[in-house]
Amino acid sequence: MQQALRYILIFIALLLLQVFLFNNIYFFVVAQPFIFFYFILLLPSMPYWAMLLAGFFTGLAIDIFSGTPGVNAAACTALAFARDPFVRAMKRSEPDQAYSASLTYLGFGRFFFYLFVVALYYQLVRQFLIIFSFKEISFTLIRVVANTLLSVLFIYSFEVIFFYRNTGKD
């Protein structure tokens, strides 16, 4: 029960930060940081149907407050679907150890690469759902890269400040 309460509080905190702070930050009219999908990355391993529901409702909550009907819900659902294969690709080769996508487990380099790939994937899905064409592909790709870099910067900082536990393995 305590673990579920922890995840609920993290969800509420990320939702409020995204809605009231990060939705109002724009860099050069191109980049906006997105941190709320970090909640999907923090979730423990669970069945696909539960992960897909968590992704959908995370994105839906942001869509309700952001006025983007279904865009974030679809992008978060796609991210929830692809999360476990991304984590398995990044996990250490120790066979009996439970894996997680955390800075403590993956280390600084692997976690940064994992976070960059996941954020890039999320931004590609999100931006192409918003534009829904290849008409302005260069501007869309600039937005994808800029949003990805800002999101990675903020999420990596949150991970280091709030969740990193130095175990002495690195």
KETOR-577438 format. One line per 2 residues: for each residue x, y, z of N, C-alpha, C, O, CB. Coordinates in Angstrom, 3 decimals, padded with zeros to 6 digits. Glycine has a CB too. Layout:
N
X/Y/Z/X/Y/Z/X/Y/Z/X/Y/Z/X/Y/Z | ...;
***
This chain:
170
000.819/-001.199/000.000/000.000/000.000/000.000/000.860/001.260/000.000/000.543/002.256/-000.650/-000.930/000.000/001.202 | 001.963/001.185/000.752/002.864/002.337/000.830/003.497/002.611/-000.539/003.673/003.767/-000.923/003.963/002.096/001.895;
003.836/001.552/-001.266/004.425/001.708/-002.599/003.423/002.345/-003.564/003.797/003.209/-004.356/004.894/000.341/-003.145 | 002.163/001.932/-003.507/001.134/002.512/-004.372/000.925/003.982/-004.055/000.759/004.794/-004.965/-000.186/001.752/-004.223;
000.931/004.333/-002.790/000.789/005.730/-002.392/001.957/006.564/-002.901/001.778/007.706/-003.322/000.684/005.844/-000.871 | 003.138/005.994/-002.859/004.331/006.687/-003.375/004.172/007.009/-004.862/004.467/008.126/-005.289/005.597/005.825/-003.151;
003.705/006.031/-005.656/003.523/006.253/-007.088/002.401/007.252/-007.368/002.496/008.036/-008.312/003.229/004.931/-007.790 | 001.369/007.233/-006.580/000.281/008.209/-006.744/000.797/009.618/-006.479/000.479/010.547/-007.222/-000.901/007.882/-005.794;
001.588/009.780/-005.427/002.153/011.100/-005.113/003.121/011.569/-006.198/003.133/012.748/-006.550/002.871/011.063/-003.758 | 003.924/010.661/-006.723/004.833/011.016/-007.821/004.031/011.445/-009.046/004.368/012.435/-009.694/005.761/009.823/-008.176;
002.970/010.700/-009.364/002.120/011.046/-010.497/001.526/012.442/-010.336/001.568/013.248/-011.265/001.003/010.015/-010.656 | 000.976/012.727/-009.162/000.366/014.035/-008.911/001.415/015.143/-008.996/001.150/016.201/-009.567/-000.320/014.056/-007.530;
002.592/014.911/-008.439/003.651/015.923/-008.477/004.092/016.201/-009.911/004.239/017.361/-010.295/004.852/015.473/-007.635 | 004.305/015.151/-010.708/004.720/015.352/-012.098/003.625/016.013/-012.921/003.906/016.852/-013.778/005.108/014.023/-012.730;
002.373/015.635/-012.662/001.245/016.253/-013.365/001.171/017.737/-013.062/001.036/018.552/-013.975/-000.073/015.572/-012.978 | 001.260/018.097/-011.789/001.189/019.506/-011.403/002.381/020.301/-011.936/002.219/021.432/-012.394/001.120/019.631/-009.884;
003.561/019.720/-011.879/004.736/020.410/-012.435/004.579/020.652/-013.935/004.884/021.737/-014.432/006.011/019.593/-012.170 | 004.101/019.631/-014.651/003.932/019.784/-016.093/002.879/020.836/-016.417/003.107/021.705/-017.259/003.552/018.450/-016.727;
001.737/020.762/-015.760/000.618/021.654/-016.087/000.912/023.095/-015.698/000.685/024.008/-016.492/-000.654/021.184/-015.391 | 001.406/023.308/-014.501/001.547/024.676/-014.003/002.910/025.303/-014.259/003.035/026.527/-014.226/001.275/024.698/-012.547;
003.926/024.502/-014.511/005.254/025.078/-014.732/005.759/024.821/-016.150/005.994/025.762/-016.908/006.245/024.511/-013.723 | 005.923/023.561/-016.504/006.586/023.235/-017.765/005.739/023.502/-019.005/006.299/023.703/-020.083/006.988/021.805/-017.754;
004.427/023.511/-018.895/003.602/023.889/-020.043/003.724/025.380/-020.365/003.321/025.814/-021.444/002.141/023.535/-019.778 | 004.269/026.152/-019.451/004.428/027.592/-019.660/005.865/027.996/-019.979/006.167/029.185/-020.077/003.959/028.338/-018.438;
006.738/027.032/-020.140/008.137/027.311/-020.466/008.355/027.007/-021.944/008.109/025.892/-022.404/009.111/026.471/-019.568 | 008.811/027.995/-022.666/009.172/027.808/-024.079/010.548/028.420/-024.304/010.830/029.526/-023.842/008.104/028.455/-025.038;
011.387/027.703/-025.007/012.700/028.213/-025.361/012.728/028.473/-026.858/012.634/027.543/-027.659/013.822/027.222/-024.943 | 012.857/029.725/-027.228/012.952/030.156/-028.623/011.754/029.700/-029.455/011.909/029.428/-030.646/014.232/029.626/-029.242;
010.594/029.613/-028.873/009.335/029.234/-029.508/009.399/027.843/-030.143/008.494/027.455/-030.881/008.958/030.259/-030.559 | 010.441/027.112/-029.864/010.620/025.795/-030.465/010.541/024.690/-029.422/009.888/023.670/-029.644/011.952/025.725/-031.195;
011.194/024.885/-028.303/011.359/023.797/-027.343/010.525/024.012/-026.092/010.413/025.122/-025.572/012.818/023.650/-026.966 | 009.952/022.931/-025.634/009.201/022.910/-024.392/009.544/021.609/-023.672/009.474/020.540/-024.279/007.656/023.039/-024.649;
009.913/021.676/-022.387/010.242/020.438/-021.678/008.990/019.649/-021.304/007.975/020.218/-020.901/011.049/020.751/-020.422 | 009.081/018.347/-021.443/008.013/017.432/-021.048/008.592/016.471/-020.027/009.528/015.730/-020.326/007.416/016.663/-022.282;
008.036/016.481/-018.819/008.565/015.610/-017.778/007.556/014.567/-017.306/007.939/013.610/-016.632/009.017/016.436/-016.607 | 006.298/014.725/-017.638/005.267/013.857/-017.071/005.410/012.411/-017.509/004.996/011.518/-016.769/003.906/014.362/-017.454;
005.979/012.139/-018.682/006.122/010.753/-019.125/007.171/010.000/-018.309/007.299/008.781/-018.424/006.491/010.711/-020.602 | 007.915/010.729/-017.489/008.870/010.121/-016.568/008.157/009.169/-015.605/008.754/008.202/-015.131/009.627/011.209/-015.783;
006.895/009.439/-015.321/006.113/008.561/-014.459/006.055/007.148/-015.033/006.159/006.176/-014.285/004.698/009.117/-014.273 | 005.895/007.023/-016.322/005.838/005.711/-016.974/007.173/004.993/-016.817/007.208/003.773/-016.650/005.477/005.857/-018.474;
008.255/005.735/-016.869/009.579/005.141/-016.720/009.840/004.682/-015.287/010.598/003.736/-015.069/010.647/006.134/-017.147 | 009.225/005.339/-014.316/009.416/004.990/-012.913/008.637/003.760/-012.472/008.989/003.132/-011.473/009.030/006.143/-012.059;
007.601/003.414/-013.191/006.751/002.305/-012.779/007.528/000.989/-012.758/008.405/000.769/-013.594/005.544/002.189/-013.711 | 007.204/000.111/-011.798/007.853/-001.203/-011.771/007.336/-002.072/-012.914/006.348/-001.729/-013.564/007.612/-001.903/-010.413;
007.998/-003.182/-013.152/007.536/-004.112/-014.180/006.140/-004.600/-013.825/005.857/-004.944/-012.677/008.512/-005.308/-014.330 | 005.286/-004.623/-014.819/003.905/-005.075/-014.638/003.428/-005.641/-015.964/004.092/-005.463/-016.985/002.970/-003.910/-014.148;
002.281/-006.323/-015.965/001.762/-006.869/-017.223/001.539/-005.751/-018.259/001.311/-004.592/-017.913/000.438/-007.635/-016.968 | 001.614/-006.142/-019.529/001.472/-005.143/-020.595/000.150/-004.391/-020.511/000.118/-003.174/-020.694/001.591/-005.809/-021.953;
-000.927/-005.093/-020.241/-002.227/-004.418/-020.191/-002.237/-003.347/-019.105/-002.818/-002.279/-019.302/-003.356/-005.436/-019.943 | -001.607/-003.613/-017.963/-001.562/-002.621/-016.884/-000.652/-001.454/-017.268/-000.953/-000.299/-016.968/-001.072/-003.270/-015.567;
000.455/-001.763/-017.931/001.362/-000.703/-018.365/000.699/000.180/-019.422/000.855/001.401/-019.403/002.666/-001.304/-018.917 | -000.038/-000.437/-020.338/-000.743/000.336/-021.366/-001.816/001.225/-020.753/-001.983/002.370/-021.173/-001.372/-000.600/-022.400;
-002.538/000.716/-019.774/-003.544/001.535/-019.088/-002.891/002.693/-018.337/-003.396/003.815/-018.363/-004.365/000.673/-018.115 | -001.782/002.424/-017.675/-001.068/003.489/-016.961/-000.585/004.557/-017.940/-000.691/005.752/-017.664/000.129/002.908/-016.170;
-000.059/004.127/-019.072/000.392/005.086/-020.082/-000.757/005.900/-020.648/-000.650/007.117/-020.805/001.107/004.364/-021.206 | -001.852/005.225/-020.953/-003.004/005.924/-021.513/-003.543/006.970/-020.546/-003.784/008.112/-020.940/-004.102/004.930/-021.870;
-003.733/006.595/-019.292/-004.316/007.530/-018.330/-003.342/008.647/-017.944/-003.769/009.753/-017.612/-004.758/006.780/-017.083 | -002.051/008.365/-017.985/-001.065/009.435/-017.762/-001.176/010.479/-018.871/-001.250/011.677/-018.596/000.382/008.856/-017.706;
-001.186/010.027/-020.109/-001.321/010.947/-021.236/-002.663/011.646/-021.266/-002.743/012.825/-021.611/-001.115/010.213/-022.523 | -003.723/010.927/-020.908/-005.060/011.522/-020.886/-005.149/012.644/-019.854/-005.783/013.670/-020.101/-006.114/010.450/-020.588;
-004.518/012.450/-018.706/-004.530/013.493/-017.675/-003.875/014.769/-018.196/-004.376/015.866/-017.950/-003.808/013.006/-016.402 | -002.774/014.636/-018.903/-002.104/015.809/-019.472/-002.946/016.404/-020.596/-003.041/017.626/-020.717/-000.699/015.436/-019.995;
-003.554/015.555/-021.416/-004.415/016.060/-022.501/-005.568/016.893/-021.962/-005.928/017.911/-022.554/-004.966/014.898/-023.330 | -006.138/016.479/-020.866/-007.261/017.214/-020.277/-006.841/018.622/-019.890/-007.578/019.579/-020.128/-007.809/016.474/-019.052;
-005.659/018.753/-019.294/-005.194/020.062/-018.839/-004.507/020.883/-019.926/-004.383/022.101/-019.794/-004.255/019.884/-017.692 | -004.062/020.234/-020.996/-003.288/020.935/-022.025/-004.080/021.263/-023.277/-003.606/022.032/-024.114/-002.105/020.117/-022.404;
-005.259/020.710/-023.429/-006.053/020.988/-024.615/-005.530/020.302/-025.864/-005.701/020.811/-026.972/-006.111/022.457/-024.846 | -004.898/019.160/-025.697/-004.396/018.378/-026.829/-005.135/017.048/-026.840/-004.647/016.068/-026.277/-002.839/018.161/-026.740;
-006.292/016.999/-027.465/-007.154/015.830/-027.346/-006.543/014.548/-027.921/-006.487/014.354/-029.135/-008.455/016.104/-028.027 | -006.092/013.689/-027.021/-005.618/012.377/-027.425/-004.172/012.273/-027.835/-003.658/011.160/-027.944/-006.421/011.915/-028.511;
-003.491/013.373/-028.068/-002.114/013.321/-028.557/-001.197/012.704/-027.512/-000.473/011.751/-027.802/-001.619/014.726/-028.932 | -001.226/013.236/-026.311/-000.361/012.704/-025.263/-000.804/011.318/-024.808/000.033/010.497/-024.433/-000.336/013.650/-024.077;
-002.106/011.046/-024.837/-002.590/009.714/-024.484/-002.042/008.674/-025.454/-001.604/007.604/-025.032/-004.128/009.680/-024.477 | -002.062/008.975/-026.740/-001.539/008.047/-027.736/-000.018/007.901/-027.611/000.506/006.789/-027.683/-001.912/008.519/-029.148;
000.682/009.008/-027.427/002.140/008.954/-027.314/002.574/008.226/-026.042/003.537/007.459/-026.071/002.726/010.370/-027.331 | 001.886/008.451/-024.944/002.220/007.753/-023.690/001.878/006.272/-023.764/002.587/005.447/-023.188/001.482/008.392/-022.512;
000.818/005.928/-024.453/000.474/004.516/-024.633/001.534/003.827/-025.483/001.931/002.701/-025.183/-000.923/004.369/-025.286 | 001.996/004.489/-026.538/003.085/003.935/-027.360/004.362/003.794/-026.530/005.089/002.810/-026.667/003.349/004.836/-028.599;
004.630/004.762/-025.682/005.814/004.696/-024.819/005.679/003.559/-023.809/006.647/002.838/-023.564/006.025/006.037/-024.085 | 004.506/003.390/-023.226/004.286/002.305/-022.270/004.464/000.945/-022.937/004.971/000.006/-022.324/002.887/002.410/-021.653;
004.045/000.847/-024.190/004.199/-000.398/-024.935/005.672/-000.711/-025.198/006.083/-001.870/-025.141/003.435/-000.319/-026.256 | 006.455/000.314/-025.484/007.865/000.120/-025.846/008.817/000.186/-024.656/010.012/-000.060/-024.819/008.272/001.153/-026.856;
008.329/000.505/-023.487/009.197/000.700/-022.325/009.964/-000.553/-021.941/011.184/-000.492/-021.784/008.383/001.164/-021.151 | 009.301/-001.678/-021.785/009.986/-002.898/-021.359/011.058/-003.359/-022.347/012.144/-003.736/-021.908/008.980/-004.002/-021.162;
010.807/-003.346/-023.655/011.905/-003.688/-024.571/013.097/-002.720/-024.465/014.246/-003.145/-024.587/011.389/-003.702/-026.004 | 012.830/-001.424/-024.239/013.929/-000.474/-024.045/014.708/-000.805/-022.782/015.939/-000.764/-022.787/013.394/000.967/-023.975;
014.014/-001.132/-021.704/014.677/-001.456/-020.438/015.490/-002.733/-020.584/016.634/-002.795/-020.134/013.643/-001.606/-019.300 | 014.907/-003.758/-021.212/015.633/-005.021/-021.390/016.882/-004.844/-022.233/017.887/-005.519/-022.008/014.732/-006.063/-022.029;
016.827/-003.947/-023.197/018.004/-003.689/-024.030/019.116/-003.009/-023.234/020.293/-003.170/-023.555/017.622/-002.823/-025.233 | 018.756/-002.263/-022.214/019.740/-001.520/-021.438/020.202/-002.235/-020.178/021.188/-001.814/-019.573/019.179/-000.197/-021.069;
019.528/-003.299/-019.760/019.857/-003.919/-018.475/021.234/-004.561/-018.511/021.771/-004.899/-019.566/018.806/-004.961/-018.098 | 021.768/-004.711/-017.333/023.074/-005.349/-017.186/022.932/-006.832/-017.478/021.828/-007.376/-017.469/023.657/-005.121/-015.762;
024.036/-007.464/-017.732/024.002/-008.870/-018.143/023.890/-009.845/-016.973/024.005/-011.053/-017.177/025.236/-009.192/-018.936 | 023.672/-009.361/-015.775/023.522/-010.232/-014.615/022.177/-010.948/-014.718/021.137/-010.290/-014.675/023.629/-009.422/-013.280;
022.165/-012.274/-014.853/020.936/-012.990/-015.184/019.876/-013.029/-014.095/018.691/-012.959/-014.420/021.272/-014.359/-015.545 | 020.232/-013.134/-012.839/019.235/-013.342/-011.802/018.768/-012.062/-011.128/017.907/-012.104/-010.250/019.776/-014.263/-010.776;
019.313/-010.949/-011.520/018.966/-009.700/-010.851/017.737/-009.064/-011.505/017.635/-009.015/-012.731/020.158/-008.722/-010.883 | 016.824/-008.588/-010.695/015.655/-007.875/-011.218/016.127/-006.562/-011.825/016.998/-005.890/-011.273/014.589/-007.623/-010.095;
015.558/-006.207/-012.943/016.002/-004.992/-013.605/015.029/-003.854/-013.368/013.841/-004.059/-013.117/016.173/-005.230/-015.093 | 015.565/-002.658/-013.453/014.730/-001.466/-013.391/015.434/-000.378/-014.185/016.641/-000.437/-014.421/014.467/-001.016/-011.908;
014.672/000.595/-014.583/015.232/001.687/-015.380/015.531/002.863/-014.471/014.909/003.918/-014.586/014.264/002.108/-016.518 | 016.470/002.686/-013.580/016.816/003.768/-012.670/018.297/004.092/-012.805/019.092/003.281/-013.281/016.468/003.395/-011.210;
018.636/005.271/-012.383/020.027/005.707/-012.402/020.858/004.835/-011.480/022.012/004.535/-011.785/020.143/007.184/-011.993 | 020.294/004.428/-010.368/021.006/003.581/-009.416/021.379/002.248/-010.051/022.494/001.766/-009.854/020.157/003.352/-008.163;
020.478/001.651/-010.800/020.727/000.349/-011.397/021.552/000.437/-012.683/022.501/-000.326/-012.859/019.417/-000.339/-011.680 | 021.205/001.347/-013.568/021.863/001.416/-014.871/023.189/002.160/-014.843/024.059/001.888/-015.670/020.955/002.069/-015.859;
023.362/003.075/-013.929/024.555/003.906/-013.932/024.309/005.158/-014.750/023.316/005.245/-015.473/025.760/003.132/-014.482 | 025.204/006.129/-014.643/024.995/007.428/-015.280/024.936/007.356/-016.801/024.026/007.921/-017.408/026.084/008.367/-014.874;
025.879/006.681/-017.417/025.938/006.632/-018.884/024.781/005.881/-019.506/024.117/006.384/-020.412/027.222/005.999/-019.322 | 024.543/004.674/-019.015/023.439/003.874/-019.562/022.090/004.541/-019.341/021.234/004.549/-020.225/023.433/002.486/-018.934;
021.912/005.102/-018.142/020.635/005.753/-017.866/020.438/006.962/-018.769/019.335/007.193/-019.264/020.553/006.171/-016.397 | 021.495/007.735/-018.985/021.379/008.899/-019.867/021.008/008.455/-021.276/020.129/009.052/-021.898/022.698/009.707/-019.887;
021.662/007.416/-021.791/021.358/006.919/-023.130/019.924/006.390/-023.192/019.193/006.686/-024.137/022.355/005.815/-023.536 | 019.522/005.611/-022.189/018.159/005.085/-022.128/017.142/006.222/-022.118/016.161/006.201/-022.861/017.977/004.200/-020.884;
017.389/007.205/-021.274/016.465/008.339/-021.165/016.391/009.115/-022.471/015.307/009.537/-022.875/016.892/009.272/-020.028 | 017.521/009.310/-023.137/017.532/010.017/-024.410/016.728/009.260/-025.464/015.930/009.862/-026.182/018.971/010.225/-024.890;
016.929/007.954/-025.562/016.211/007.151/-026.565/014.708/007.160/-026.292/013.910/007.310/-027.218/016.738/005.698/-026.576 | 014.321/007.002/-025.036/012.906/006.981/-024.680/012.265/008.347/-024.939/011.167/008.418/-025.492/012.729/006.578/-023.203;
012.938/009.426/-024.547/012.400/010.769/-024.773/012.304/011.075/-026.266/011.332/011.682/-026.713/013.273/011.823/-024.073 | 013.300/010.661/-027.031/013.262/010.861/-028.483/012.090/010.103/-029.100/011.380/010.638/-029.953/014.587/010.405/-029.128;
011.889/008.870/-028.672/010.766/008.065/-029.160/009.436/008.751/-028.838/008.572/008.884/-029.704/010.803/006.647/-028.537 | 009.284/009.181/-027.598/008.052/009.856/-027.180/007.823/011.118/-028.006/006.711/011.349/-028.483/008.108/010.206/-025.680;
008.855/011.933/-028.180/008.706/013.190/-028.914/008.417/012.961/-030.393/007.640/013.705/-030.992/009.958/014.033/-028.763 | 009.031/011.942/-030.989/008.720/011.640/-032.388/007.248/011.281/-032.555/006.573/011.801/-033.442/009.602/010.492/-032.899;
006.759/010.397/-031.704/005.351/010.009/-031.793/004.458/011.223/-031.565/003.517/011.460/-032.322/005.021/008.898/-030.770 | 004.752/011.984/-030.526/003.912/013.134/-030.171/003.888/014.198/-031.263/002.817/014.660/-031.657/004.401/013.752/-028.874;
005.059/014.586/-031.749/005.121/015.664/-032.741/004.479/015.260/-034.067/003.807/016.075/-034.699/006.570/016.075/-032.975 | 004.679/014.013/-034.496/004.072/013.611/-035.756/002.561/013.396/-035.614/001.839/013.479/-036.607/004.735/012.338/-036.272;
002.079/013.125/-034.421/000.628/013.096/-034.209/000.041/014.507/-034.242/-001.075/014.710/-034.721/000.295/012.416/-032.869 | 000.793/015.471/-033.734/000.318/016.858/-033.757/000.316/017.404/-035.185/-000.684/017.967/-035.629/001.196/017.746/-032.849;
001.404/017.244/-035.891/001.531/017.774/-037.256/000.749/016.912/-038.244/000.076/017.443/-039.128/003.016/017.845/-037.675 | 000.830/015.604/-038.106/000.140/014.624/-038.925/000.432/014.784/-040.419/-000.424/014.549/-041.271/-001.340/014.720/-038.685;
001.666/015.192/-040.703/002.114/015.239/-042.097/003.631/015.384/-042.109/004.255/015.626/-041.076/001.430/016.415/-042.878 | 004.202/015.234/-043.279/005.638/015.441/-043.433/005.913/016.772/-044.128/007.005/016.997/-044.650/006.270/014.281/-044.227;
004.930/017.633/-044.129/005.033/018.915/-044.842/006.144/019.789/-044.269/006.950/020.337/-045.020/003.699/019.666/-044.779 | 006.193/019.921/-042.964/007.208/020.749/-042.316/008.174/019.855/-041.549/008.377/020.035/-040.348/006.556/021.791/-041.368;
008.765/018.898/-042.244/009.577/017.878/-041.587/010.805/018.465/-040.894/011.177/018.006/-039.814/010.011/016.839/-042.597 | 011.437/019.466/-041.493/012.650/020.013/-040.874/012.325/020.732/-039.568/013.034/020.552/-038.577/013.358/020.975/-041.840;
011.276/021.536/-039.547/010.891/022.223/-038.322/010.411/021.231/-037.265/010.683/021.404/-036.077/009.800/023.255/-038.612 | 009.699/020.193/-037.697/009.230/019.168/-036.769/010.408/018.438/-036.138/010.404/018.189/-034.932/008.308/018.171/-037.485;
011.402/018.097/-036.924/012.576/017.405/-036.383/013.380/018.307/-035.442/013.946/017.829/-034.459/013.470/016.916/-037.525 | 013.429/019.591/-035.736/014.093/020.537/-034.822/013.346/020.563/-033.487/013.966/020.543/-032.424/014.152/021.974/-035.446;
012.027/020.606/-033.547/011.228/020.577/-032.306/011.428/019.276/-031.540/011.538/019.283/-030.314/009.739/020.763/-032.625 | 011.474/018.167/-032.259/011.673/016.864/-031.613/013.001/016.846/-030.867/013.053/016.451/-029.702/011.629/015.721/-032.656;
014.058/017.263/-031.519/015.385/017.246/-030.891/015.447/018.229/-029.728/015.976/017.895/-028.668/016.477/017.581/-031.925 | 014.919/019.429/-029.909/014.955/020.432/-028.842/014.117/019.995/-027.635/014.563/020.118/-026.494/014.451/021.784/-029.370;
012.917/019.491/-027.883/012.075/019.002/-026.788/012.720/017.814/-026.080/012.654/017.702/-024.856/010.692/018.608/-027.315 | 013.339/016.935/-026.853/014.014/015.775/-026.270/015.150/016.205/-025.362/015.267/015.716/-024.239/014.543/014.853/-027.366;
015.986/017.114/-025.835/017.129/017.562/-025.031/016.680/018.244/-023.741/017.246/017.993/-022.677/018.004/018.517/-025.843 | 015.674/019.099/-023.830/015.166/019.755/-022.621/014.534/018.757/-021.657/014.752/018.833/-020.448/014.148/020.829/-022.992;
013.766/017.840/-022.182/013.131/016.836/-021.333/014.168/015.975/-020.635/014.053/015.704/-019.440/012.192/015.960/-022.153 | 015.176/015.544/-021.373/016.244/014.728/-020.793/016.979/015.508/-019.714/017.287/014.955/-018.659/017.229/014.267/-021.882;
017.259/016.758/-019.954/017.952/017.588/-018.962/017.168/017.654/-017.657/017.740/017.445/-016.587/018.176/019.003/-019.511 | 015.875/017.939/-017.725/015.066/018.058/-016.514/014.843/016.703/-015.832/014.951/016.605/-014.609/013.723/018.695/-016.849;
014.537/015.672/-016.597/014.277/014.360/-016.003/015.543/013.793/-015.386/015.496/013.220/-014.297/013.720/013.390/-017.053 | 016.669/013.941/-016.060/017.938/013.460/-015.518/018.249/014.181/-014.205/018.719/013.565/-013.249/019.086/013.670/-016.539;
017.985/015.478/-014.168/018.196/016.245/-012.936/017.287/015.749/-011.818/017.735/015.603/-010.681/017.952/017.737/-013.186 | 016.012/015.487/-012.124/015.094/014.952/-011.117/015.572/013.601/-010.604/015.526/013.337/-009.402/013.681/014.824/-011.696;
016.023/012.761/-011.496/016.489/011.431/-011.101/017.687/011.543/-010.161/017.749/010.844/-009.149/016.861/010.595/-012.343 | 018.631/012.411/-010.488/019.817/012.580/-009.647/019.427/013.156/-008.285/019.918/012.689/-007.257/020.850/013.497/-010.342;
018.572/014.139/-008.264/018.221/014.816/-007.008/017.325/013.959/-006.115/017.563/013.873/-004.910/017.527/016.137/-007.306 | 016.306/013.327/-006.682/015.295/012.676/-005.858/015.402/011.158/-005.747/014.978/010.597/-004.737/013.975/013.010/-006.385;
015.954/010.476/-006.748/015.859/009.020/-006.755/017.195/008.286/-006.739/017.217/007.082/-006.483/015.100/008.593/-007.942 | 018.284/008.950/-006.996/019.580/008.276/-007.075/020.064/007.864/-005.698/020.089/008.673/-004.770/020.614/009.178/-007.744;
020.448/006.607/-005.569/021.042/006.079/-004.345/022.409/005.545/-004.703/022.512/004.620/-005.509/020.149/004.968/-003.692 | 023.456/006.095/-004.132/024.813/005.651/-004.416/025.054/004.320/-003.701/025.111/004.257/-002.473/025.858/006.724/-003.973;
025.192/003.275/-004.487/025.387/001.938/-003.911/026.856/001.530/-003.927/027.209/000.482/-003.387/024.553/000.905/-004.673 | 027.704/002.330/-004.531/029.120/002.003/-004.584/029.484/001.022/-005.692/030.632/000.584/-005.764/029.546/001.445/-003.275;
028.527/000.663/-006.566/028.802/-000.281/-007.652/029.506/000.381/-008.820/030.294/-000.269/-009.508/027.516/-000.917/-008.130 | 029.245/001.643/-009.058/029.765/002.311/-010.249/031.226/002.647/-010.133/031.806/003.213/-011.060/028.991/003.558/-010.522;
***
